[in-house]
């Protein structure tokens, strides 16, 4: 056998060996994450739900995103503040008499008794009229009680009761506001924004701030940005409400075949999947598979059932929600519109898989020197 034939046969054998090695090497080469096939065709042990994003799914994701108060808080109407008195309220009493020589007569024809505190028993006392019941009474009702108590003692008395401080008709504002305080509600009623202004406003940007309202043992919350943008979220306040303002910065992670993998904070209230990819300077042309863009998050069972998913045996064993992978095939033009509609959530992960050709290219890189050497040997033999 000639040297040239021997070298050619050797080259053929080497190629066969390298091809077989490539199939093995593809499964053991370093990689930045799962392949598209691992996600789209998972084995039985992969406990996650796969949801392909279409127009319907994108719309549902957008509707479910809104961070706002629940219906009972939104539907509560703006009411005039109750003027009924309670324990700890401070009132002043002004007494007028019809002529000179009465119990309270003076040059002005009236006497003012300031800073009367309603005691724990719900009562007040003034000269010649002690034990006046004020708890859960209006100022007008208390006026009439005083007039009745002074009948036969004062000269045709007339009484005016003024509320100096309504300790019970107030809202507590706490958390990351400039002036945490107990804010008294106005007689015409107040909305959430007015209470927040009275406490000096929040200390952080609206998209990083959450407002929680607790009322009669039930709580609901909304982002500050929604309170400012949506008039319905500017809910009416009720006496005894507790308003808690919290700093809640949000972020997401993007990794895989993108130009700038990163952990990225939200810079506004609503960030879409398309904007999140844009923040990473887009997909890597030479590596990314545009048909394999995935969004990882945890969803509720109700959400998945609304997508048409049936309950699986492993669902009850998960905590914090069902692991869910949303799949966007961004090689399709329609998927770009879906990505513009689908919003990100705090803690989301976007992963872009490598194209299939990348793994084979890695194998060729491993053996490139050997193949080049063989080719040179053939050329030399010729």
C-alpha positions as CSV (number, residue, x, y, z in Angstrom):
1,X,0.0,0.0,0.0
2,X,1.4,3.4,-0.9
3,X,2.1,6.1,1.6
4,X,-0.6,8.3,0.2
5,X,-3.3,5.7,0.4
6,X,-2.2,4.9,4.0
7,X,-2.5,8.5,5.0
8,X,-5.9,8.9,3.3
9,X,-7.1,5.8,5.1
10,X,-5.7,7.2,8.4
11,X,-7.5,10.5,7.8
12,X,-10.8,8.7,7.1
13,X,-10.4,6.7,10.3
14,X,-9.6,9.8,12.3
15,X,-12.7,11.6,11.0
16,X,-14.8,8.6,12.0
17,X,-13.2,8.6,15.5
18,X,-13.7,12.3,15.9
19,X,-17.3,12.2,14.8
20,X,-18.0,9.4,17.3
21,X,-16.2,11.4,20.0
22,X,-18.2,14.5,19.1
23,X,-21.4,12.8,20.0
24,X,-20.0,11.9,23.4
25,X,-18.3,15.2,23.9
26,X,-21.4,17.3,23.3
27,X,-22.9,16.0,26.5
28,X,-19.8,16.7,28.6
29,X,-18.6,20.0,27.2
30,X,-18.8,23.1,29.5
31,X,-22.0,25.0,29.0
32,X,-23.8,28.0,30.5
33,X,-27.1,26.2,31.1
34,X,-29.6,23.7,29.8
35,X,-30.0,23.2,26.1
36,X,-33.2,24.1,24.4
37,X,-34.0,20.4,24.1
38,X,-33.6,19.9,27.8
39,X,-36.3,22.5,28.4
40,X,-38.7,21.7,25.5
41,X,-38.5,18.0,25.9
42,X,-37.9,17.4,29.7
43,X,-37.7,14.0,31.2
44,X,-40.2,12.7,33.8
45,X,-38.1,14.0,36.7
46,X,-38.2,17.6,35.6
47,X,-40.9,19.1,37.8
48,X,-41.8,22.3,35.9
49,X,-44.6,23.4,33.6
50,X,-43.9,24.6,30.1
51,X,-46.1,27.4,28.7
52,X,-45.6,28.7,25.2
53,X,-46.4,32.4,25.0
54,X,-49.0,33.3,22.5
55,X,-51.3,36.4,22.2
56,X,-53.7,34.9,24.8
57,X,-51.0,34.0,27.3
58,X,-49.3,37.4,26.9
59,X,-52.6,39.1,27.6
60,X,-53.3,37.1,30.7
61,X,-49.7,37.7,32.0
62,X,-50.3,41.5,31.5
63,X,-53.7,41.4,33.3
64,X,-52.3,39.5,36.2
65,X,-49.4,41.8,36.7
66,X,-51.3,44.8,38.1
67,X,-50.2,45.4,41.7
68,X,-53.2,47.1,43.2
69,X,-55.7,47.1,46.0
70,X,-58.4,44.5,46.2
71,X,-62.0,45.2,45.3
72,X,-63.4,45.9,48.8
73,X,-60.8,48.7,49.3
74,X,-61.3,50.1,45.9
75,X,-65.1,50.1,46.1
76,X,-65.3,51.7,49.5
77,X,-66.8,55.2,48.9
78,X,-65.5,58.5,50.2
79,X,-67.5,59.2,53.3
80,X,-67.8,62.3,55.4
81,X,-66.0,61.7,58.6
82,X,-68.1,60.6,61.6
83,X,-68.4,63.4,64.2
84,X,-69.3,61.0,67.0
85,X,-67.1,61.4,69.9
86,X,-64.8,58.8,71.6
87,X,-62.6,58.3,74.6
88,X,-59.6,60.7,74.5
89,X,-61.2,63.3,72.2
90,X,-60.7,66.9,73.3
91,X,-63.6,69.3,73.1
92,X,-64.3,72.9,74.2
93,X,-67.6,74.1,75.6
94,X,-69.0,77.7,75.2
95,X,-72.0,78.6,77.3
96,X,-74.2,81.6,76.6
97,X,-76.8,83.1,79.0
98,X,-79.8,85.3,78.2
99,X,-79.0,88.0,80.7
100,X,-76.8,89.3,83.5
101,X,-76.6,87.7,86.9
102,X,-76.5,84.1,85.7
103,X,-74.1,81.3,86.7
104,X,-71.7,82.0,83.8
105,X,-72.5,85.7,83.1
106,X,-69.6,88.1,82.5
107,X,-69.0,91.2,80.4
108,X,-68.9,89.1,77.2
109,X,-72.2,87.3,78.0
110,X,-70.5,83.9,77.6
111,X,-67.9,81.6,79.1
112,X,-65.6,79.2,77.3
113,X,-64.3,76.0,78.9
114,X,-61.4,74.7,76.8
115,X,-59.6,71.4,76.6
116,X,-62.1,69.0,78.1
117,X,-61.0,65.4,77.6
118,X,-63.5,62.7,77.3
119,X,-62.6,60.3,80.1
120,X,-62.3,56.4,79.9
121,X,-65.9,56.1,81.0
122,X,-66.9,58.2,78.0
123,X,-68.0,61.2,80.1
124,X,-67.2,64.9,80.6
125,X,-67.8,67.3,83.5
126,X,-68.3,71.0,83.6
127,X,-69.3,73.3,86.5
128,X,-72.9,72.5,87.6
129,X,-73.2,69.7,85.1
130,X,-71.1,66.7,85.8
131,X,-71.3,63.2,84.3
132,X,-72.3,64.3,80.8
133,X,-72.3,61.2,78.6
134,X,-70.3,62.0,75.4
135,X,-69.1,58.6,74.1
136,X,-70.5,57.9,70.7
137,X,-72.5,61.1,70.7
138,X,-72.4,63.9,68.3
139,X,-71.4,67.4,69.5
140,X,-75.0,68.5,68.9
141,X,-76.2,65.7,71.2
142,X,-73.7,66.7,73.9
143,X,-74.8,70.4,73.6
144,X,-78.4,69.4,74.3
145,X,-77.4,67.3,77.3
146,X,-75.5,70.2,78.8
147,X,-78.5,72.6,78.2
148,X,-80.8,70.1,80.0
149,X,-78.3,69.7,82.9
150,X,-78.1,73.5,83.3
151,X,-81.9,74.1,83.1
152,X,-83.1,75.9,86.3
153,X,-79.5,76.9,87.1
154,X,-78.5,79.1,84.3
155,X,-80.5,81.8,82.5
156,X,-81.9,80.3,79.3
157,X,-78.5,78.7,78.5
158,X,-77.3,78.0,75.0
159,X,-74.3,75.8,74.4
160,X,-71.8,75.2,71.6
161,X,-69.5,72.2,71.6
162,X,-66.4,72.3,69.4
163,X,-64.1,69.4,68.6
164,X,-60.6,70.5,69.3
165,X,-58.9,67.1,68.7
166,X,-60.5,64.0,67.4
167,X,-58.2,61.3,68.7
168,X,-60.4,58.5,67.4
169,X,-61.0,59.7,63.9
170,X,-57.5,59.3,62.5
171,X,-55.3,57.1,60.3
172,X,-51.8,55.8,61.4
173,X,-49.1,56.3,58.8
174,X,-45.8,54.4,59.3
175,X,-42.8,53.1,57.4
176,X,-40.6,54.9,54.9
177,X,-42.3,58.2,55.0
178,X,-40.7,61.5,56.0
179,X,-43.0,62.1,59.0
180,X,-44.6,59.0,60.4
181,X,-47.7,60.2,62.3
182,X,-51.3,59.7,63.3
183,X,-53.2,61.9,60.8
184,X,-56.6,63.2,61.7
185,X,-59.2,62.8,59.0
186,X,-61.0,65.8,57.7
187,X,-64.8,66.1,58.1
188,X,-65.2,65.8,54.3
189,X,-63.2,62.6,54.2
190,X,-59.7,61.9,52.8
191,X,-58.1,59.7,50.2
192,X,-54.8,57.8,50.5
193,X,-52.8,60.4,48.5
194,X,-53.9,63.2,50.9
195,X,-52.9,61.2,53.9
196,X,-49.4,60.4,52.4
197,X,-48.9,64.2,51.7
198,X,-49.8,65.0,55.3
199,X,-47.0,62.6,56.4
200,X,-44.4,64.1,54.1
201,X,-44.5,61.6,51.3
202,X,-42.5,58.5,50.7
203,X,-38.7,58.5,50.9
204,X,-38.1,56.3,47.8
205,X,-39.2,56.5,44.1
206,X,-42.7,55.4,43.4
207,X,-41.7,52.3,41.5
208,X,-39.7,51.1,44.5
209,X,-42.4,51.8,47.0
210,X,-45.4,49.7,48.2
211,X,-48.3,50.9,50.2
212,X,-50.2,48.5,52.4
213,X,-53.5,49.4,54.1
214,X,-54.9,47.4,57.1
215,X,-58.6,47.9,57.9
216,X,-60.5,45.9,60.5
217,X,-58.0,43.0,60.4
218,X,-57.8,42.8,56.6
219,X,-54.9,44.1,54.5
220,X,-54.4,45.0,50.8
221,X,-51.5,46.6,49.0
222,X,-50.5,48.5,45.9
223,X,-47.5,50.0,44.3
224,X,-47.1,53.7,44.9
225,X,-46.8,54.2,41.2
226,X,-50.3,52.7,40.7
227,X,-51.7,54.9,43.4
228,X,-50.4,57.9,41.5
229,X,-51.4,56.7,38.0
230,X,-54.7,55.1,38.6
231,X,-57.4,57.2,40.3
232,X,-59.2,54.0,41.5
233,X,-56.2,53.0,43.5
234,X,-56.3,56.3,45.4
235,X,-58.7,54.7,47.9
236,X,-60.9,56.4,50.5
237,X,-59.6,56.3,54.1
238,X,-61.5,55.1,57.1
239,X,-61.0,55.9,60.7
240,X,-58.6,53.4,62.3
241,X,-56.8,52.5,59.0
242,X,-53.1,51.6,59.3
243,X,-51.1,52.7,56.3
244,X,-47.6,51.1,56.0
245,X,-45.2,52.4,53.4
246,X,-42.4,50.0,52.4
247,X,-39.3,50.1,50.3
248,X,-39.6,47.2,47.8
249,X,-37.0,47.4,45.1
250,X,-37.4,44.7,42.4
251,X,-35.0,43.0,40.1
252,X,-34.6,40.3,37.5
253,X,-31.7,38.2,36.1
254,X,-30.9,37.6,32.4
255,X,-28.3,35.0,31.4
256,X,-27.3,32.7,28.6
257,X,-26.5,33.8,25.0
258,X,-27.0,37.5,25.5
259,X,-24.5,40.3,25.1
260,X,-24.5,41.4,28.7
261,X,-25.8,38.8,31.2
262,X,-26.6,40.7,34.5
263,X,-28.8,41.0,37.5
264,X,-30.8,44.1,36.7
265,X,-33.0,46.3,39.0
266,X,-36.3,47.6,37.8
267,X,-35.9,51.3,36.7
268,X,-39.7,51.8,36.4
269,X,-43.0,50.3,37.5
270,X,-43.5,48.0,34.5
271,X,-40.7,46.3,32.5
272,X,-41.6,44.0,29.6
273,X,-39.7,40.9,28.5
274,X,-38.6,42.7,25.4
275,X,-37.3,45.6,27.4
276,X,-35.5,43.2,29.7
277,X,-33.7,41.6,26.7
278,X,-32.9,45.0,25.4
279,X,-31.3,45.9,28.8
280,X,-28.8,43.0,28.1
281,X,-28.1,44.5,24.7
282,X,-30.0,41.7,22.9
283,X,-29.1,38.2,21.9
284,X,-25.6,37.1,20.8
285,X,-25.8,36.7,17.0
286,X,-23.1,34.0,16.8
287,X,-24.4,31.9,19.7
288,X,-28.1,32.4,20.6
289,X,-31.0,30.4,19.4
290,X,-33.8,33.0,19.0
291,X,-36.3,30.2,19.1
292,X,-35.2,29.3,22.6
293,X,-35.9,32.3,24.9
294,X,-37.2,31.2,28.2
295,X,-38.7,33.0,31.2
296,X,-38.5,31.2,34.6
297,X,-40.8,32.1,37.4
298,X,-43.2,30.5,40.0
299,X,-46.9,30.7,39.3
300,X,-50.0,29.9,41.3
301,X,-52.1,26.8,40.6
302,X,-55.0,29.1,39.6
303,X,-52.9,30.8,37.0
304,X,-51.7,27.6,35.4
305,X,-55.2,26.2,35.3
306,X,-56.3,29.4,33.6
307,X,-53.7,28.6,30.9
308,X,-55.3,25.2,30.5
309,X,-52.8,23.2,32.5
310,X,-54.1,20.2,34.5
311,X,-53.0,19.6,38.1
312,X,-50.0,17.3,38.4
313,X,-49.2,15.0,41.3
314,X,-46.1,17.0,42.2
315,X,-47.9,20.4,42.4
316,X,-48.9,20.0,46.1
317,X,-45.3,19.3,47.0
318,X,-43.9,22.6,45.8
319,X,-43.6,25.7,47.9
320,X,-43.8,29.3,46.8
321,X,-45.7,28.5,43.6
322,X,-45.4,26.1,40.7
323,X,-42.0,26.2,38.8
324,X,-43.1,27.5,35.4
325,X,-41.1,28.1,32.2
326,X,-42.5,30.5,29.6
327,X,-41.2,29.8,26.1
328,X,-40.9,32.5,23.4
329,X,-39.9,31.6,19.9
330,X,-38.4,34.9,18.9
331,X,-37.6,33.7,15.5
332,X,-41.3,34.3,14.8
333,X,-42.3,38.0,14.3
334,X,-45.4,37.5,16.4
335,X,-43.4,36.5,19.4
336,X,-41.8,40.0,19.4
337,X,-45.2,41.5,20.0
338,X,-45.9,38.9,22.8
339,X,-42.6,39.9,24.4
340,X,-43.6,43.6,24.3
341,X,-46.9,42.7,26.1
342,X,-45.6,40.2,28.7
343,X,-44.4,42.0,31.9
344,X,-41.5,41.0,34.1
345,X,-41.9,40.3,37.8
346,X,-39.6,40.6,40.8
347,X,-37.2,37.6,40.8
348,X,-37.8,36.5,37.2
349,X,-35.0,34.8,35.2
350,X,-34.6,35.1,31.5
351,X,-32.5,32.4,29.9
352,X,-31.4,32.3,26.2
353,X,-30.2,28.9,25.1
354,X,-27.3,28.3,22.6
355,X,-28.0,27.3,19.1
356,X,-27.5,23.6,18.4
357,X,-24.5,24.3,16.1
358,X,-22.6,25.9,19.0
359,X,-22.0,22.5,20.7
360,X,-20.7,20.9,17.5
361,X,-18.5,23.9,17.0
362,X,-17.0,23.4,20.4
363,X,-16.0,19.8,19.4
364,X,-14.4,20.9,16.2
365,X,-12.4,23.4,18.3
366,X,-11.2,20.6,20.5
367,X,-10.0,18.5,17.5
368,X,-9.1,21.2,15.0
369,X,-5.4,20.9,15.5
370,X,-5.4,17.1,14.9
371,X,-7.5,17.4,11.7
372,X,-5.2,20.2,10.4
373,X,-2.2,18.0,11.1
374,X,-3.7,15.1,9.2
375,X,-4.6,17.3,6.2
376,X,-1.0,18.6,6.2
377,X,0.2,15.0,6.2
378,X,-1.9,14.2,3.2
379,X,-0.7,17.2,1.3
380,X,2.8,16.2,2.2
381,X,2.3,12.7,0.9
382,X,0.9,13.9,-2.3
